[in-house]
Amino acid sequence: MPKRKPKSPASPGPLRVLALSALLLFGIGEAWVLYRTDTGQLALAKLGLGDPAQVTRLIGRRVRNGLVAAGVPADSVRESVASTGPAGVRWRIGLRPDASLIQLNYAISHALAVGGGSVLSGSEGVSRHGEPTLTMLVGVGDKPTHELVAVRASALDEERGPDPARLAVIVFGFHDSASEADSFFTLPAPFAVAVVPGTRAAESIFRAAHRRGREVVLHAPLEPINYPRINPGPGTLLVTMKPARIGADLRRWLDQGRPIPAVANHMGSLATQDMTVMRAFYRELKRSHMPFLHMNPAAGSVCRALASDMGVVYDEPDEVIDAETRAGGAALDKRWKAVLLEAQERGSLTVMIRATPETYIWLARALDPKRLGAVNIVPLSALVHPPVAS
């Protein structure tokens, strides 16, 4: 009797294949949902994955939650990009004389632990002025993102009263006319000026500003949405340009306008949302040890996060006075009064004011020391610091 051939193993039925596919799709979906959450992104960061700038933002958000829990006002925090040190971002946190460093440590540690972050180190000490301090290094896993330095004021400091507020003023929006710009530069008032490069008169305006002893901000023209209907002018850096061209143009403008304490954007609602453009832009700023002053950030701007990632000093004007400069003295006086009050509340402030005929008439009177009260006008370089050369 012939032997029967052994039966081959039955192949998985259609239902089993369908079930396995469904499980696989479910797992992929759950992994994607997890990745899209803050907790998931921090979990990936522990494995060395994910966007470092986004991780820094998430850790910063959790630290702020801890500060809120500890009763620390938001305006007591000063953030800066650290060119040297253990973390890319440094926060200086001012505390009241009765604040508890132990409670602050707990509040921050708890907020980080709940959200997926971690405290890498923490120590108490004394500042060079004798003030109690708490220094914490925080991040995710063993990777630091923030150095936190909390300083508790002494009762004597409060008795002395606050120091005069510091206010830096930048006038922008000059026409492509060296003579018109120079008439502003001769005003008997202390302010910096923002000059747009790339125009026919730019070199003459730069020279006139320096001749009058003005600090000069390079007002770099960047592509806005709806370009060229909305046009920053000749030499605009466009999103279609190659990175090498963007870096070369910015380098030429910096050389033309030096000395320069900072670079600001002139328009740029589209370019500041483009990662390739801003990487090339920031690469040149970092090479030149130049801060970036971001005017009117677009909702989708990549500038702040990218600056933190690339080690570029990033700041924004606290106030921009624009519409009132066309409405006349009464509107300007009202807005200026609010700016001075804000400066006193915050301790320091940077304000940009558009140059118009109304501004020309009003500015010297507004900056008269007798009208400023407890506010001192200071150079822009006193409030916006360049990174330390490494």
C-alpha positions as a Markdown table, in Angstrom:
| # | Residue | x | y | z |
|---|---|---|---|---|
| 1 | Met | 0.0 | 0.0 | 0.0 |
| 2 | Pro | 1.6 | 3.3 | -1.1 |
| 3 | Lys | 2.5 | 5.7 | 1.7 |
| 4 | Arg | 0.5 | 8.9 | 2.0 |
| 5 | Lys | 2.4 | 12.1 | 1.6 |
| 6 | Pro | 2.4 | 14.2 | 4.8 |
| 7 | Lys | 0.1 | 17.1 | 4.7 |
| 8 | Ser | 1.7 | 20.5 | 4.5 |
| 9 | Pro | 0.9 | 22.8 | 7.4 |
| 10 | Ala | -2.3 | 24.7 | 6.8 |
| 11 | Ser | -1.7 | 28.3 | 5.8 |
| 12 | Pro | -3.2 | 31.0 | 8.0 |
| 13 | Gly | -6.8 | 31.6 | 7.1 |
| 14 | Pro | -8.0 | 35.0 | 5.9 |
| 15 | Leu | -9.5 | 35.8 | 9.3 |
| 16 | Arg | -6.2 | 35.3 | 11.0 |
| 17 | Val | -4.4 | 37.5 | 8.5 |
| 18 | Leu | -7.0 | 40.1 | 8.9 |
| 19 | Ala | -6.7 | 40.0 | 12.7 |
| 20 | Leu | -3.0 | 40.3 | 12.6 |
| 21 | Ser | -3.2 | 43.2 | 10.2 |
| 22 | Ala | -5.7 | 44.9 | 12.5 |
| 23 | Leu | -3.4 | 44.5 | 15.5 |
| 24 | Leu | -0.5 | 45.8 | 13.5 |
| 25 | Leu | -2.4 | 48.8 | 12.4 |
| 26 | Phe | -3.7 | 49.4 | 15.9 |
| 27 | Gly | -0.1 | 49.3 | 17.3 |
| 28 | Ile | 1.1 | 51.7 | 14.6 |
| 29 | Gly | -1.8 | 54.0 | 15.4 |
| 30 | Glu | -1.2 | 53.9 | 19.1 |
| 31 | Ala | 2.6 | 54.6 | 18.6 |
| 32 | Trp | 1.7 | 57.6 | 16.4 |
| 33 | Val | -0.7 | 58.9 | 19.0 |
| 34 | Leu | 1.9 | 58.5 | 21.7 |
| 35 | Tyr | 4.5 | 60.2 | 19.5 |
| 36 | Arg | 2.1 | 63.2 | 19.0 |
| 37 | Thr | 1.7 | 63.7 | 22.8 |
| 38 | Asp | 4.2 | 65.6 | 25.0 |
| 39 | Thr | 4.8 | 62.5 | 27.1 |
| 40 | Gly | 5.5 | 60.4 | 24.0 |
| 41 | Gln | 8.0 | 62.9 | 22.6 |
| 42 | Leu | 9.8 | 63.1 | 26.0 |
| 43 | Ala | 9.9 | 59.3 | 26.1 |
| 44 | Leu | 11.5 | 59.2 | 22.7 |
| 45 | Ala | 14.0 | 61.9 | 23.7 |
| 46 | Lys | 15.3 | 59.6 | 26.4 |
| 47 | Leu | 16.3 | 57.3 | 23.6 |
| 48 | Gly | 18.0 | 60.1 | 21.8 |
| 49 | Leu | 15.2 | 60.6 | 19.3 |
| 50 | Gly | 13.0 | 63.5 | 18.4 |
| 51 | Asp | 13.5 | 67.3 | 17.8 |
| 52 | Pro | 15.8 | 68.8 | 20.4 |
| 53 | Ala | 14.2 | 72.3 | 20.0 |
| 54 | Gln | 10.7 | 70.8 | 20.7 |
| 55 | Val | 12.1 | 68.8 | 23.7 |
| 56 | Thr | 13.6 | 72.1 | 25.1 |
| 57 | Arg | 10.2 | 73.8 | 24.7 |
| 58 | Leu | 8.4 | 70.9 | 26.5 |
| 59 | Ile | 10.8 | 70.9 | 29.4 |
| 60 | Gly | 10.5 | 74.7 | 29.7 |
| 61 | Arg | 6.7 | 74.4 | 29.8 |
| 62 | Arg | 6.9 | 71.9 | 32.7 |
| 63 | Val | 9.4 | 74.1 | 34.6 |
| 64 | Arg | 6.9 | 77.0 | 34.2 |
| 65 | Asn | 4.2 | 74.8 | 35.6 |
| 66 | Gly | 6.4 | 74.2 | 38.6 |
| 67 | Leu | 7.0 | 78.0 | 39.0 |
| 68 | Val | 3.3 | 78.7 | 38.9 |
| 69 | Ala | 2.7 | 76.0 | 41.6 |
| 70 | Ala | 5.4 | 77.7 | 43.7 |
| 71 | Gly | 3.8 | 81.1 | 43.3 |
| 72 | Val | 6.6 | 82.7 | 41.2 |
| 73 | Pro | 5.3 | 85.4 | 38.8 |
| 74 | Ala | 6.0 | 84.9 | 35.1 |
| 75 | Asp | 7.8 | 88.3 | 34.9 |
| 76 | Ser | 10.4 | 87.1 | 37.5 |
| 77 | Val | 12.0 | 84.9 | 34.9 |
| 78 | Arg | 14.7 | 86.0 | 32.5 |
| 79 | Glu | 15.6 | 83.6 | 29.7 |
| 80 | Ser | 18.8 | 83.6 | 27.7 |
| 81 | Val | 20.6 | 81.3 | 25.3 |
| 82 | Ala | 23.8 | 80.0 | 26.9 |
| 83 | Ser | 26.8 | 79.8 | 24.6 |
| 84 | Thr | 28.8 | 78.1 | 27.3 |
| 85 | Gly | 27.7 | 75.9 | 30.3 |
| 86 | Pro | 26.0 | 72.6 | 30.9 |
| 87 | Ala | 22.7 | 73.5 | 29.1 |
| 88 | Gly | 21.6 | 75.4 | 26.0 |
| 89 | Val | 19.1 | 77.6 | 27.9 |
| 90 | Arg | 19.6 | 79.5 | 31.1 |
| 91 | Trp | 16.8 | 80.9 | 33.3 |
| 92 | Arg | 17.4 | 83.4 | 36.1 |
| 93 | Ile | 14.5 | 83.4 | 38.5 |
| 94 | Gly | 13.9 | 86.2 | 41.0 |
| 95 | Leu | 12.3 | 85.3 | 44.3 |
| 96 | Arg | 10.7 | 87.3 | 47.1 |
| 97 | Pro | 12.6 | 87.5 | 50.4 |
| 98 | Asp | 10.1 | 85.1 | 52.1 |
| 99 | Ala | 10.3 | 82.5 | 49.3 |
| 100 | Ser | 11.4 | 78.9 | 50.2 |
| 101 | Leu | 14.1 | 77.4 | 48.1 |
| 102 | Ile | 13.1 | 73.9 | 49.3 |
| 103 | Gln | 9.5 | 74.4 | 48.2 |
| 104 | Leu | 10.7 | 75.8 | 44.8 |
| 105 | Asn | 12.9 | 72.7 | 44.3 |
| 106 | Tyr | 10.0 | 70.4 | 45.1 |
| 107 | Ala | 7.5 | 72.2 | 42.9 |
| 108 | Ile | 9.9 | 72.1 | 39.9 |
| 109 | Ser | 11.0 | 68.5 | 40.5 |
| 110 | His | 7.3 | 67.4 | 40.8 |
| 111 | Ala | 6.2 | 69.2 | 37.7 |
| 112 | Leu | 9.1 | 67.6 | 35.7 |
| 113 | Ala | 8.5 | 64.1 | 37.1 |
| 114 | Val | 4.8 | 64.2 | 36.2 |
| 115 | Gly | 5.5 | 65.4 | 32.7 |
| 116 | Gly | 8.4 | 63.1 | 31.9 |
| 117 | Gly | 11.4 | 65.4 | 32.6 |
| 118 | Ser | 14.0 | 65.0 | 35.2 |
| 119 | Val | 16.3 | 67.0 | 37.6 |
| 120 | Leu | 19.9 | 66.2 | 36.8 |
| 121 | Ser | 21.4 | 68.1 | 39.7 |
| 122 | Gly | 20.5 | 70.8 | 42.3 |
| 123 | Ser | 22.4 | 72.7 | 44.8 |
| 124 | Glu | 21.9 | 75.7 | 47.1 |
| 125 | Gly | 24.5 | 78.4 | 47.5 |
| 126 | Val | 25.1 | 82.2 | 47.9 |
| 127 | Ser | 25.5 | 84.8 | 45.1 |
| 128 | Arg | 28.4 | 87.2 | 45.0 |
| 129 | His | 26.1 | 89.7 | 46.6 |
| 130 | Gly | 25.3 | 87.4 | 49.5 |
| 131 | Glu | 21.8 | 86.3 | 48.3 |
| 132 | Pro | 20.6 | 82.7 | 48.8 |
| 133 | Thr | 20.5 | 80.8 | 45.5 |
| 134 | Leu | 19.2 | 77.5 | 44.1 |
| 135 | Thr | 20.8 | 76.2 | 41.0 |
| 136 | Met | 19.2 | 73.3 | 39.1 |
| 137 | Leu | 20.1 | 71.5 | 35.9 |
| 138 | Val | 17.0 | 69.9 | 34.3 |
| 139 | Gly | 16.2 | 68.0 | 31.1 |
| 140 | Val | 15.1 | 64.6 | 29.9 |
| 141 | Gly | 17.0 | 61.4 | 30.7 |
| 142 | Asp | 20.6 | 62.4 | 31.2 |
| 143 | Lys | 20.4 | 65.2 | 28.6 |
| 144 | Pro | 20.3 | 68.8 | 30.1 |
| 145 | Thr | 18.1 | 71.4 | 28.4 |
| 146 | His | 17.9 | 74.2 | 31.1 |
| 147 | Glu | 20.1 | 75.6 | 33.8 |
| 148 | Leu | 17.9 | 77.3 | 36.4 |
| 149 | Val | 19.4 | 79.9 | 38.8 |
| 150 | Ala | 16.9 | 81.1 | 41.4 |
| 151 | Val | 18.0 | 84.1 | 43.5 |
| 152 | Arg | 16.1 | 85.1 | 46.6 |
| 153 | Ala | 16.2 | 88.9 | 47.3 |
| 154 | Ser | 17.1 | 90.1 | 50.7 |
| 155 | Ala | 14.7 | 92.2 | 52.9 |
| 156 | Leu | 17.2 | 95.1 | 52.6 |
| 157 | Asp | 16.9 | 95.1 | 48.8 |
| 158 | Glu | 13.1 | 95.6 | 49.2 |
| 159 | Glu | 13.6 | 98.4 | 51.7 |
| 160 | Arg | 15.9 | 100.3 | 49.3 |
| 161 | Gly | 13.1 | 100.2 | 46.7 |
| 162 | Pro | 13.5 | 99.2 | 43.0 |
| 163 | Asp | 16.3 | 100.4 | 40.8 |
| 164 | Pro | 15.2 | 102.8 | 38.0 |
| 165 | Ala | 13.7 | 100.9 | 35.1 |
| 166 | Arg | 15.8 | 100.6 | 31.9 |
| 167 | Leu | 14.3 | 101.4 | 28.5 |
| 168 | Ala | 16.0 | 100.9 | 25.1 |
| 169 | Val | 14.4 | 102.8 | 22.2 |
| 170 | Ile | 14.9 | 101.8 | 18.5 |
| 171 | Val | 13.5 | 104.0 | 15.7 |
| 172 | Phe | 12.8 | 102.2 | 12.5 |
| 173 | Gly | 11.1 | 102.7 | 9.1 |
| 174 | Phe | 13.3 | 105.4 | 7.5 |
| 175 | His | 12.8 | 106.1 | 3.8 |
| 176 | Asp | 15.5 | 105.4 | 1.3 |
| 177 | Ser | 16.9 | 108.9 | 1.8 |
| 178 | Ala | 20.1 | 109.6 | 3.6 |
| 179 | Ser | 19.1 | 113.3 | 4.3 |
| 180 | Glu | 15.7 | 112.3 | 5.8 |
| 181 | Ala | 17.3 | 109.7 | 8.0 |
| 182 | Asp | 20.0 | 112.1 | 9.1 |
| 183 | Ser | 17.5 | 114.6 | 10.2 |
| 184 | Phe | 16.2 | 112.0 | 12.7 |
| 185 | Phe | 19.7 | 111.1 | 13.7 |
| 186 | Thr | 20.4 | 114.7 | 14.8 |
| 187 | Leu | 17.5 | 114.8 | 17.3 |
| 188 | Pro | 18.7 | 115.6 | 20.8 |
| 189 | Ala | 17.4 | 112.3 | 22.2 |
| 190 | Pro | 19.0 | 108.9 | 23.0 |
| 191 | Phe | 17.8 | 106.1 | 20.7 |
| 192 | Ala | 19.1 | 103.4 | 18.4 |
| 193 | Val | 18.1 | 103.2 | 14.8 |
| 194 | Ala | 17.2 | 100.2 | 12.5 |
| 195 | Val | 18.5 | 100.5 | 9.0 |
| 196 | Val | 17.4 | 98.4 | 6.0 |
| 197 | Pro | 20.4 | 97.2 | 3.9 |
| 198 | Gly | 20.3 | 96.6 | 0.2 |
| 199 | Thr | 18.9 | 100.0 | -0.8 |
| 200 | Arg | 20.7 | 102.6 | -2.9 |
| 201 | Ala | 21.1 | 104.9 | 0.2 |
| 202 | Ala | 21.8 | 102.2 | 2.7 |
| 203 | Glu | 25.6 | 102.7 | 2.9 |
| 204 | Ser | 25.1 | 106.5 | 3.3 |
| 205 | Ile | 22.5 | 106.0 | 6.0 |
| 206 | Phe | 24.8 | 103.6 | 7.9 |
| 207 | Arg | 27.6 | 106.1 | 7.8 |
| 208 | Ala | 25.3 | 108.9 | 8.9 |
| 209 | Ala | 24.0 | 106.9 | 11.8 |
| 210 | His | 27.5 | 106.1 | 13.1 |
| 211 | Arg | 28.7 | 109.6 | 12.5 |
| 212 | Arg | 25.9 | 110.8 | 14.9 |
| 213 | Gly | 26.8 | 108.2 | 17.5 |
| 214 | Arg | 23.7 | 106.1 | 17.0 |
| 215 | Glu | 23.6 | 102.3 | 17.8 |
| 216 | Val | 22.6 | 100.7 | 14.5 |
| 217 | Val | 20.4 | 97.6 | 14.2 |
| 218 | Leu | 20.6 | 95.8 | 10.8 |
| 219 | His | 17.0 | 95.6 | 9.6 |
| 220 | Ala | 17.3 | 92.6 | 7.3 |
| 221 | Pro | 14.6 | 92.3 | 4.7 |
| 222 | Leu | 12.9 | 88.9 | 4.6 |
| 223 | Glu | 10.2 | 87.6 | 2.3 |
| 224 | Pro | 6.7 | 88.2 | 3.6 |
| 225 | Ile | 3.5 | 86.4 | 2.7 |
| 226 | Asn | 2.0 | 87.8 | -0.5 |
| 227 | Tyr | 5.4 | 88.8 | -1.9 |
| 228 | Pro | 5.9 | 90.7 | -4.2 |
| 229 | Arg | 2.6 | 92.6 | -3.7 |
| 230 | Ile | 4.0 | 93.2 | -0.2 |
| 231 | Asn | 7.7 | 94.0 | -0.7 |
| 232 | Pro | 10.4 | 94.8 | 1.9 |
| 233 | Gly | 12.5 | 96.3 | -0.9 |
| 234 | Pro | 15.6 | 95.5 | -2.8 |
| 235 | Gly | 17.8 | 92.7 | -1.7 |
| 236 | Thr | 15.0 | 90.8 | 0.1 |
| 237 | Leu | 16.0 | 87.3 | 1.2 |
| 238 | Leu | 13.6 | 84.9 | -0.4 |
| 239 | Val | 12.6 | 81.3 | 0.4 |
| 240 | Thr | 13.7 | 80.2 | -3.1 |
| 241 | Met | 17.3 | 81.3 | -2.5 |
| 242 | Lys | 20.0 | 78.8 | -1.8 |
| 243 | Pro | 21.4 | 78.9 | 1.8 |
| 244 | Ala | 24.8 | 80.0 | 0.6 |
| 245 | Arg | 23.3 | 83.0 | -1.1 |
| 246 | Ile | 21.4 | 84.0 | 2.1 |
| 247 | Gly | 24.5 | 83.7 | 4.2 |
| 248 | Ala | 26.6 | 85.7 | 1.7 |
| 249 | Asp | 24.1 | 88.5 | 1.5 |
| 250 | Leu | 23.7 | 88.7 | 5.3 |
| 251 | Arg | 27.5 | 88.7 | 5.7 |
| 252 | Arg | 27.9 | 91.5 | 3.2 |
| 253 | Trp | 25.2 | 93.6 | 5.0 |
| 254 | Leu | 26.8 | 93.0 | 8.4 |
| 255 | Asp | 30.2 | 94.2 | 7.0 |
| 256 | Gln | 28.6 | 97.2 | 5.5 |
| 257 | Gly | 26.8 | 98.3 | 8.7 |
| 258 | Arg | 29.3 | 97.5 | 11.5 |
| 259 | Pro | 29.4 | 98.1 | 14.4 |
| 260 | Ile | 26.0 | 96.5 | 15.0 |
| 261 | Pro | 24.5 | 95.3 | 18.4 |
| 262 | Ala | 21.7 | 93.2 | 16.9 |
| 263 | Val | 19.9 | 92.1 | 13.7 |
| 264 | Ala | 16.2 | 92.4 | 13.3 |
| 265 | Asn | 13.8 | 91.2 | 10.6 |
| 266 | His | 12.1 | 93.7 | 8.2 |
| 267 | Met | 8.8 | 91.9 | 7.4 |
| 268 | Gly | 9.5 | 88.2 | 6.8 |
| 269 | Ser | 6.2 | 86.6 | 7.8 |
| 270 | Leu | 6.9 | 83.8 | 5.2 |
| 271 | Ala | 10.7 | 83.5 | 5.5 |
| 272 | Thr | 10.6 | 83.2 | 9.3 |
| 273 | Gln | 8.4 | 80.1 | 8.9 |
| 274 | Asp | 10.9 | 78.4 | 6.6 |
| 275 | Met | 13.4 | 76.2 | 8.4 |
| 276 | Thr | 16.0 | 76.2 | 5.5 |
| 277 | Val | 16.0 | 80.0 | 5.3 |
| 278 | Met | 16.4 | 80.6 | 9.0 |
| 279 | Arg | 19.1 | 77.9 | 9.4 |
| 280 | Ala | 21.2 | 79.7 | 6.8 |
| 281 | Phe | 20.3 | 83.1 | 8.4 |
| 282 | Tyr | 21.2 | 81.9 | 11.9 |
| 283 | Arg | 24.3 | 80.2 | 10.8 |
| 284 | Glu | 25.7 | 83.6 | 9.8 |
| 285 | Leu | 24.5 | 85.2 | 12.9 |
| 286 | Lys | 26.2 | 82.6 | 15.1 |
| 287 | Arg | 29.4 | 83.0 | 13.1 |
| 288 | Ser | 29.3 | 86.8 | 13.7 |
| 289 | His | 28.2 | 86.4 | 17.4 |
| 290 | Met | 25.1 | 88.5 | 16.6 |
| 291 | Pro | 21.8 | 88.5 | 18.5 |
| 292 | Phe | 18.4 | 88.3 | 16.6 |
| 293 | Leu | 15.7 | 90.7 | 17.5 |
| 294 | His | 12.4 | 89.3 | 16.1 |
| 295 | Met | 9.8 | 91.9 | 15.2 |
| 296 | Asn | 6.1 | 90.8 | 15.0 |
| 297 | Pro | 6.6 | 87.0 | 15.0 |
| 298 | Ala | 4.3 | 85.1 | 12.7 |
| 299 | Ala | 2.2 | 82.4 | 14.3 |
| 300 | Gly | 4.1 | 79.6 | 12.5 |
| 301 | Ser | 7.5 | 81.1 | 13.1 |
| 302 | Val | 10.4 | 78.7 | 13.7 |
| 303 | Cys | 12.7 | 81.4 | 15.0 |
| 304 | Arg | 12.6 | 81.0 | 18.7 |
| 305 | Ala | 12.9 | 77.2 | 18.8 |
| 306 | Leu | 15.6 | 77.2 | 16.1 |
| 307 | Ala | 17.6 | 79.9 | 17.9 |
| 308 | Ser | 17.7 | 77.7 | 21.1 |
| 309 | Asp | 18.7 | 74.7 | 19.0 |
| 310 | Met | 21.5 | 76.5 | 17.2 |
| 311 | Gly | 22.8 | 78.6 | 20.1 |
| 312 | Val | 21.7 | 82.0 | 18.7 |
| 313 | Val | 20.7 | 84.8 | 21.1 |
| 314 | Tyr | 17.0 | 85.4 | 20.5 |
| 315 | Asp | 14.9 | 88.3 | 21.8 |
| 316 | Glu | 11.7 | 90.2 | 20.8 |
| 317 | Pro | 10.9 | 93.9 | 21.3 |
| 318 | Asp | 8.6 | 94.2 | 24.2 |
| 319 | Glu | 6.6 | 96.9 | 22.4 |
| 320 | Val | 6.3 | 98.2 | 18.9 |
| 321 | Ile | 4.7 | 101.6 | 18.5 |
| 322 | Asp | 3.4 | 101.9 | 14.9 |
| 323 | Ala | -0.2 | 103.0 | 14.3 |
| 324 | Glu | 0.1 | 105.8 | 16.9 |
| 325 | Thr | 3.0 | 107.4 | 15.0 |
| 326 | Arg | 0.6 | 108.4 | 12.2 |
| 327 | Ala | -2.2 | 109.6 | 14.6 |
| 328 | Gly | -0.4 | 112.5 | 16.2 |
| 329 | Gly | 0.9 | 113.6 | 19.6 |
| 330 | Ala | -2.1 | 112.7 | 21.7 |
| 331 | Ala | -2.2 | 109.1 | 20.6 |
| 332 | Leu | 1.6 | 108.8 | 21.0 |
| 333 | Asp | 1.5 | 110.4 | 24.5 |
| 334 | Lys | -1.2 | 107.9 | 25.6 |
| 335 | Arg | 0.7 | 104.9 | 24.3 |
| 336 | Trp | 4.0 | 106.2 | 25.7 |
| 337 | Lys | 2.5 | 106.6 | 29.2 |
| 338 | Ala | 1.5 | 102.9 | 29.1 |
| 339 | Val | 5.0 | 101.9 | 27.9 |
| 340 | Leu | 6.7 | 103.8 | 30.8 |
| 341 | Leu | 4.4 | 102.1 | 33.3 |
| 342 | Glu | 5.2 | 98.7 | 31.8 |
| 343 | Ala | 8.9 | 99.4 | 32.0 |
| 344 | Gln | 8.6 | 100.3 | 35.7 |
| 345 | Glu | 6.7 | 97.1 | 36.4 |
| 346 | Arg | 9.1 | 94.8 | 34.5 |
| 347 | Gly | 12.3 | 96.6 | 35.3 |
| 348 | Ser | 13.5 | 96.7 | 31.7 |
| 349 | Leu | 11.9 | 97.1 | 28.3 |
| 350 | Thr | 12.8 | 97.3 | 24.6 |
| 351 | Val | 10.5 | 99.4 | 22.4 |
| 352 | Met | 10.6 | 100.0 | 18.6 |
| 353 | Ile | 9.0 | 103.2 | 17.2 |
| 354 | Arg | 8.3 | 103.9 | 13.6 |
| 355 | Ala | 9.8 | 107.1 | 12.1 |
| 356 | Thr | 7.1 | 109.4 | 10.8 |
| 357 | Pro | 6.8 | 113.2 | 10.7 |
| 358 | Glu | 4.7 | 113.0 | 13.8 |
| 359 | Thr | 7.4 | 110.9 | 15.5 |
| 360 | Tyr | 10.0 | 113.5 | 14.6 |
| 361 | Ile | 8.1 | 116.3 | 16.3 |
| 362 | Trp | 7.2 | 114.2 | 19.4 |
| 363 | Leu | 10.3 | 112.0 | 20.1 |
| 364 | Ala | 12.7 | 114.5 | 21.7 |
| 365 | Arg | 10.0 | 115.7 | 24.1 |
| 366 | Ala | 9.0 | 112.2 | 25.0 |
| 367 | Leu | 12.7 | 111.2 | 25.8 |
| 368 | Asp | 13.3 | 114.3 | 28.0 |
| 369 | Pro | 14.7 | 112.9 | 31.3 |
| 370 | Lys | 12.3 | 115.2 | 33.2 |
| 371 | Arg | 9.3 | 113.4 | 31.6 |
| 372 | Leu | 10.6 | 109.9 | 32.1 |
| 373 | Gly | 10.2 | 109.7 | 35.9 |
| 374 | Ala | 11.7 | 106.5 | 37.3 |
| 375 | Val | 12.8 | 105.2 | 33.9 |
| 376 | Asn | 16.3 | 105.5 | 32.4 |
| 377 | Ile | 17.0 | 105.3 | 28.7 |
| 378 | Val | 19.9 | 102.9 | 28.1 |
| 379 | Pro | 21.7 | 101.6 | 25.0 |
| 380 | Leu | 20.1 | 98.6 | 23.3 |
| 381 | Ser | 23.4 | 96.7 | 23.9 |
| 382 | Ala | 22.7 | 97.0 | 27.7 |
| 383 | Leu | 19.5 | 94.8 | 27.2 |
| 384 | Val | 20.3 | 92.6 | 24.3 |
| 385 | His | 23.6 | 90.8 | 24.8 |
| 386 | Pro | 25.6 | 89.0 | 22.1 |
| 387 | Pro | 26.6 | 85.4 | 22.8 |
| 388 | Val | 30.0 | 84.8 | 24.3 |
| 389 | Ala | 32.5 | 83.7 | 21.6 |
| 390 | Ser | 33.5 | 80.1 | 22.1 |
